[in-house]
Amino acid sequence: MSCDEYERLEMEHTMDMEQYAQYTYEQNRHLRGTSERESKRIAKAAMQSASLKRKQMSWHRQTCPECNKLNS
């Protein structure tokens, strides 16, 4: 179990990855009604955001006293 902040970051990371998948796969793009160019732009932004969240999660785990207690 992690602290609330870590849980929030993890949820946001998951949401970003889901958005990436929604706009990366051609069959999903057609369902969303977006152009290939727009889909790629949205997918790239989602992947960048997910990457940032992953870094924040890592940093948080290292600096959060509550998370450190749980990992010891």
N, CA, C and O atoms as CSV, one atom per row, in Angstrom:
chain,resi,resn,atom,element,x,y,z
A,1,MET,N,N,0.847,-1.183,0.000
A,1,MET,CA,C,0.000,0.000,0.000
A,1,MET,C,C,0.888,1.239,0.000
A,1,MET,O,O,1.929,1.263,0.656
A,2,SER,N,N,0.484,2.238,-0.717
A,2,SER,CA,C,1.244,3.476,-0.823
A,2,SER,C,C,0.427,4.637,-0.277
A,2,SER,O,O,-0.759,4.501,0.022
A,3,CYS,N,N,1.083,5.770,-0.158
A,3,CYS,CA,C,0.381,6.951,0.339
A,3,CYS,C,C,-0.579,7.493,-0.722
A,3,CYS,O,O,-0.542,7.074,-1.879
A,4,ASP,N,N,-1.421,8.413,-0.319
A,4,ASP,CA,C,-2.431,8.977,-1.213
A,4,ASP,C,C,-1.812,9.672,-2.422
A,4,ASP,O,O,-2.328,9.559,-3.534
A,5,GLU,N,N,-0.725,10.379,-2.214
A,5,GLU,CA,C,-0.071,11.097,-3.311
A,5,GLU,C,C,0.458,10.121,-4.357
A,5,GLU,O,O,0.296,10.341,-5.557
A,6,TYR,N,N,1.082,9.055,-3.904
A,6,TYR,CA,C,1.592,8.050,-4.841
A,6,TYR,C,C,0.431,7.396,-5.591
A,6,TYR,O,O,0.517,7.177,-6.799
A,7,GLU,N,N,-0.626,7.090,-4.895
A,7,GLU,CA,C,-1.805,6.491,-5.523
A,7,GLU,C,C,-2.375,7.420,-6.595
A,7,GLU,O,O,-2.788,6.961,-7.659
A,8,ARG,N,N,-2.397,8.730,-6.314
A,8,ARG,CA,C,-2.891,9.703,-7.297
A,8,ARG,C,C,-1.998,9.707,-8.535
A,8,ARG,O,O,-2.494,9.681,-9.661
A,9,LEU,N,N,-0.693,9.739,-8.330
A,9,LEU,CA,C,0.237,9.725,-9.458
A,9,LEU,C,C,0.080,8.449,-10.287
A,9,LEU,O,O,0.110,8.486,-11.517
A,10,GLU,N,N,-0.084,7.339,-9.604
A,10,GLU,CA,C,-0.249,6.059,-10.289
A,10,GLU,C,C,-1.534,6.038,-11.117
A,10,GLU,O,O,-1.539,5.541,-12.243
A,11,MET,N,N,-2.614,6.573,-10.566
A,11,MET,CA,C,-3.875,6.633,-11.293
A,11,MET,C,C,-3.740,7.524,-12.538
A,11,MET,O,O,-4.223,7.169,-13.613
A,12,GLU,N,N,-3.086,8.673,-12.388
A,12,GLU,CA,C,-2.891,9.572,-13.526
A,12,GLU,C,C,-2.017,8.921,-14.591
A,12,GLU,O,O,-2.262,9.091,-15.785
A,13,HIS,N,N,-1.001,8.178,-14.165
A,13,HIS,CA,C,-0.148,7.455,-15.116
A,13,HIS,C,C,-0.977,6.444,-15.903
A,13,HIS,O,O,-0.860,6.352,-17.125
A,14,THR,N,N,-1.800,5.701,-15.208
A,14,THR,CA,C,-2.659,4.707,-15.861
A,14,THR,C,C,-3.601,5.375,-16.861
A,14,THR,O,O,-3.800,4.866,-17.964
A,15,MET,N,N,-4.174,6.500,-16.481
A,15,MET,CA,C,-5.082,7.217,-17.376
A,15,MET,C,C,-4.345,7.714,-18.623
A,15,MET,O,O,-4.882,7.647,-19.729
A,16,ASP,N,N,-3.129,8.207,-18.448
A,16,ASP,CA,C,-2.327,8.644,-19.593
A,16,ASP,C,C,-2.030,7.480,-20.530
A,16,ASP,O,O,-2.112,7.628,-21.749
A,17,MET,N,N,-1.687,6.338,-19.974
A,17,MET,CA,C,-1.396,5.160,-20.801
A,17,MET,C,C,-2.642,4.679,-21.538
A,17,MET,O,O,-2.555,4.225,-22.679
A,18,GLU,N,N,-3.792,4.776,-20.893
A,18,GLU,CA,C,-5.041,4.391,-21.557
A,18,GLU,C,C,-5.342,5.344,-22.714
A,18,GLU,O,O,-5.773,4.918,-23.786
A,19,GLN,N,N,-5.110,6.631,-22.487
A,19,GLN,CA,C,-5.334,7.597,-23.565
A,19,GLN,C,C,-4.365,7.337,-24.717
A,19,GLN,O,O,-4.747,7.417,-25.884
A,20,TYR,N,N,-3.126,7.029,-24.390
A,20,TYR,CA,C,-2.148,6.701,-25.423
A,20,TYR,C,C,-2.669,5.542,-26.278
A,20,TYR,O,O,-2.643,5.609,-27.507
A,21,ALA,N,N,-3.133,4.497,-25.627
A,21,ALA,CA,C,-3.640,3.330,-26.355
A,21,ALA,C,C,-4.861,3.679,-27.199
A,21,ALA,O,O,-5.018,3.168,-28.308
A,22,GLN,N,N,-5.713,4.535,-26.683
A,22,GLN,CA,C,-6.921,4.902,-27.420
A,22,GLN,C,C,-6.607,5.606,-28.729
A,22,GLN,O,O,-7.356,5.474,-29.697
A,23,TYR,N,N,-5.516,6.346,-28.771
A,23,TYR,CA,C,-5.191,7.108,-29.970
A,23,TYR,C,C,-4.066,6.491,-30.799
A,23,TYR,O,O,-3.784,6.970,-31.897
A,24,THR,N,N,-3.427,5.450,-30.301
A,24,THR,CA,C,-2.344,4.820,-31.038
A,24,THR,C,C,-2.864,3.792,-32.033
A,24,THR,O,O,-2.376,3.724,-33.161
A,25,TYR,N,N,-3.827,3.008,-31.641
A,25,TYR,CA,C,-4.300,1.914,-32.471
A,25,TYR,C,C,-5.338,2.405,-33.475
A,25,TYR,O,O,-6.281,3.118,-33.132
A,26,GLU,N,N,-5.133,2.003,-34.712
A,26,GLU,CA,C,-5.963,2.500,-35.809
A,26,GLU,C,C,-7.452,2.277,-35.579
A,26,GLU,O,O,-8.258,3.171,-35.838
A,27,GLN,N,N,-7.823,1.104,-35.099
A,27,GLN,CA,C,-9.247,0.826,-34.892
A,27,GLN,C,C,-9.851,1.775,-33.855
A,27,GLN,O,O,-11.018,2.152,-33.963
A,28,ASN,N,N,-9.066,2.159,-32.860
A,28,ASN,CA,C,-9.562,3.106,-31.860
A,28,ASN,C,C,-9.669,4.511,-32.425
A,28,ASN,O,O,-10.598,5.247,-32.094
A,29,ARG,N,N,-8.713,4.891,-33.283
A,29,ARG,CA,C,-8.762,6.219,-33.909
A,29,ARG,C,C,-10.048,6.393,-34.703
A,29,ARG,O,O,-10.683,7.446,-34.653
A,30,HIS,N,N,-10.428,5.349,-35.438
A,30,HIS,CA,C,-11.650,5.432,-36.231
A,30,HIS,C,C,-12.875,5.609,-35.338
A,30,HIS,O,O,-13.786,6.367,-35.673
A,31,LEU,N,N,-12.899,4.920,-34.214
A,31,LEU,CA,C,-14.021,5.066,-33.281
A,31,LEU,C,C,-14.075,6.471,-32.696
A,31,LEU,O,O,-15.158,6.999,-32.443
A,32,ARG,N,N,-12.921,7.073,-32.483
A,32,ARG,CA,C,-12.858,8.424,-31.918
A,32,ARG,C,C,-13.111,9.493,-32.964
A,32,ARG,O,O,-13.459,10.623,-32.619
A,33,GLY,N,N,-12.944,9.158,-34.232
A,33,GLY,CA,C,-13.207,10.114,-35.293
A,33,GLY,C,C,-12.139,11.194,-35.427
A,33,GLY,O,O,-12.443,12.326,-35.805
A,34,THR,N,N,-10.890,10.850,-35.119
A,34,THR,CA,C,-9.810,11.817,-35.248
A,34,THR,C,C,-8.926,11.444,-36.436
A,34,THR,O,O,-8.833,10.279,-36.821
A,35,SER,N,N,-8.286,12.449,-36.999
A,35,SER,CA,C,-7.366,12.210,-38.097
A,35,SER,C,C,-6.121,11.502,-37.569
A,35,SER,O,O,-5.868,11.487,-36.365
A,36,GLU,N,N,-5.356,10.924,-38.473
A,36,GLU,CA,C,-4.130,10.247,-38.061
A,36,GLU,C,C,-3.157,11.240,-37.425
A,36,GLU,O,O,-2.504,10.926,-36.430
A,37,ARG,N,N,-3.065,12.419,-37.994
A,37,ARG,CA,C,-2.159,13.442,-37.461
A,37,ARG,C,C,-2.569,13.871,-36.045
A,37,ARG,O,O,-1.735,13.958,-35.144
A,38,GLU,N,N,-3.853,14.134,-35.870
A,38,GLU,CA,C,-4.356,14.543,-34.549
A,38,GLU,C,C,-4.197,13.410,-33.535
A,38,GLU,O,O,-3.835,13.652,-32.383
A,39,SER,N,N,-4.465,12.190,-33.955
A,39,SER,CA,C,-4.308,11.041,-33.068
A,39,SER,C,C,-2.864,10.890,-32.617
A,39,SER,O,O,-2.603,10.620,-31.445
A,40,LYS,N,N,-1.921,11.064,-33.542
A,40,LYS,CA,C,-0.507,10.965,-33.186
A,40,LYS,C,C,-0.110,12.065,-32.209
A,40,LYS,O,O,0.666,11.821,-31.284
A,41,ARG,N,N,-0.630,13.266,-32.404
A,41,ARG,CA,C,-0.326,14.376,-31.507
A,41,ARG,C,C,-0.832,14.080,-30.094
A,41,ARG,O,O,-0.115,14.287,-29.115
A,42,ILE,N,N,-2.066,13.596,-29.997
A,42,ILE,CA,C,-2.660,13.281,-28.693
A,42,ILE,C,C,-1.909,12.123,-28.029
A,42,ILE,O,O,-1.630,12.164,-26.831
A,43,ALA,N,N,-1.584,11.089,-28.817
A,43,ALA,CA,C,-0.869,9.933,-28.271
A,43,ALA,C,C,0.515,10.345,-27.768
A,43,ALA,O,O,0.951,9.895,-26.709
A,44,LYS,N,N,1.194,11.186,-28.514
A,44,LYS,CA,C,2.525,11.647,-28.098
A,44,LYS,C,C,2.446,12.444,-26.793
A,44,LYS,O,O,3.270,12.262,-25.897
A,45,ALA,N,N,1.456,13.321,-26.696
A,45,ALA,CA,C,1.277,14.114,-25.476
A,45,ALA,C,C,0.961,13.199,-24.290
A,45,ALA,O,O,1.459,13.421,-23.187
A,46,ALA,N,N,0.146,12.183,-24.510
A,46,ALA,CA,C,-0.200,11.246,-23.437
A,46,ALA,C,C,1.027,10.462,-22.992
A,46,ALA,O,O,1.211,10.232,-21.796
A,47,MET,N,N,1.869,10.048,-23.937
A,47,MET,CA,C,3.070,9.302,-23.583
A,47,MET,C,C,4.061,10.192,-22.823
A,47,MET,O,O,4.699,9.736,-21.875
A,48,GLN,N,N,4.188,11.436,-23.228
A,48,GLN,CA,C,5.061,12.367,-22.511
A,48,GLN,C,C,4.568,12.584,-21.080
A,48,GLN,O,O,5.355,12.617,-20.134
A,49,SER,N,N,3.264,12.729,-20.945
A,49,SER,CA,C,2.686,12.910,-19.617
A,49,SER,C,C,2.881,11.660,-18.764
A,49,SER,O,O,3.201,11.766,-17.580
A,50,ALA,N,N,2.694,10.481,-19.349
A,50,ALA,CA,C,2.889,9.230,-18.616
A,50,ALA,C,C,4.339,9.084,-18.176
A,50,ALA,O,O,4.610,8.633,-17.063
A,51,SER,N,N,5.264,9.460,-19.037
A,51,SER,CA,C,6.684,9.390,-18.701
A,51,SER,C,C,7.006,10.318,-17.533
A,51,SER,O,O,7.740,9.945,-16.618
A,52,LEU,N,N,6.459,11.514,-17.571
A,52,LEU,CA,C,6.662,12.458,-16.482
A,52,LEU,C,C,6.077,11.910,-15.180
A,52,LEU,O,O,6.706,12.009,-14.126
A,53,LYS,N,N,4.883,11.337,-15.250
A,53,LYS,CA,C,4.254,10.755,-14.051
A,53,LYS,C,C,5.114,9.633,-13.489
A,53,LYS,O,O,5.259,9.512,-12.272
A,54,ARG,N,N,5.687,8.808,-14.368
A,54,ARG,CA,C,6.536,7.704,-13.915
A,54,ARG,C,C,7.751,8.249,-13.161
A,54,ARG,O,O,8.145,7.697,-12.134
A,55,LYS,N,N,8.341,9.325,-13.669
A,55,LYS,CA,C,9.478,9.951,-12.989
A,55,LYS,C,C,9.050,10.531,-11.645
A,55,LYS,O,O,9.768,10.406,-10.652
A,56,GLN,N,N,7.885,11.162,-11.617
A,56,GLN,CA,C,7.374,11.715,-10.370
A,56,GLN,C,C,7.107,10.610,-9.353
A,56,GLN,O,O,7.363,10.786,-8.162
A,57,MET,N,N,6.597,9.485,-9.814
A,57,MET,CA,C,6.337,8.356,-8.934
A,57,MET,C,C,7.642,7.842,-8.324
A,57,MET,O,O,7.715,7.558,-7.129
A,58,SER,N,N,8.661,7.730,-9.161
A,58,SER,CA,C,9.958,7.260,-8.686
A,58,SER,C,C,10.542,8.229,-7.658
A,58,SER,O,O,11.004,7.814,-6.595
A,59,TRP,N,N,10.518,9.503,-7.978
A,59,TRP,CA,C,11.036,10.516,-7.059
A,59,TRP,C,C,10.239,10.497,-5.755
A,59,TRP,O,O,10.810,10.581,-4.668
A,60,HIS,N,N,8.931,10.388,-5.872
A,60,HIS,CA,C,8.082,10.378,-4.688
A,60,HIS,C,C,8.420,9.199,-3.787
A,60,HIS,O,O,8.561,9.365,-2.575
A,61,ARG,N,N,8.549,8.020,-4.365
A,61,ARG,CA,C,8.881,6.820,-3.579
A,61,ARG,C,C,10.177,7.011,-2.795
A,61,ARG,O,O,10.310,6.530,-1.670
A,62,GLN,N,N,11.127,7.716,-3.399
A,62,GLN,CA,C,12.427,7.918,-2.757
A,62,GLN,C,C,12.380,8.953,-1.641
A,62,GLN,O,O,13.190,8.900,-0.716
A,63,THR,N,N,11.450,9.885,-1.717
A,63,THR,CA,C,11.441,10.999,-0.761
A,63,THR,C,C,10.300,10.979,0.247
A,63,THR,O,O,10.340,11.715,1.233
A,64,CYS,N,N,9.304,10.168,0.025
A,64,CYS,CA,C,8.134,10.140,0.912
A,64,CYS,C,C,8.394,9.242,2.119
A,64,CYS,O,O,8.651,8.049,1.955
A,65,PRO,N,N,8.329,9.794,3.319
A,65,PRO,CA,C,8.545,8.973,4.521
A,65,PRO,C,C,7.534,7.829,4.640
A,65,PRO,O,O,7.886,6.727,5.060
A,66,GLU,N,N,6.298,8.090,4.275
A,66,GLU,CA,C,5.264,7.055,4.378
A,66,GLU,C,C,5.535,5.902,3.408
A,66,GLU,O,O,5.426,4.734,3.778
A,67,CYS,N,N,5.886,6.237,2.177
A,67,CYS,CA,C,6.195,5.194,1.188
A,67,CYS,C,C,7.475,4.444,1.551
A,67,CYS,O,O,7.573,3.236,1.331
A,68,ASN,N,N,8.443,5.148,2.099
A,68,ASN,CA,C,9.688,4.501,2.503
A,68,ASN,C,C,9.462,3.506,3.634
A,68,ASN,O,O,10.092,2.449,3.659
A,69,LYS,N,N,8.583,3.826,4.559
A,69,LYS,CA,C,8.255,2.905,5.652
A,69,LYS,C,C,7.676,1.616,5.098
A,69,LYS,O,O,7.992,0.529,5.581
A,70,LEU,N,N,6.834,1.736,4.091
A,70,LEU,CA,C,6.162,0.581,3.521
A,70,LEU,C,C,7.123,-0.300,2.721
A,70,LEU,O,O,6.918,-1.510,2.628
A,71,ASN,N,N,8.150,0.286,2.154
A,71,ASN,CA,C,9.088,-0.457,1.316
A,71,ASN,C,C,10.266,-1.035,2.091
A,71,ASN,O,O,11.099,-1.733,1.514
A,72,SER,N,N,10.346,-0.763,3.357
A,72,SER,CA,C,11.478,-1.256,4.149
A,72,SER,C,C,11.263,-2.673,4.617
A,72,SER,O,O,12.123,-3.236,5.296
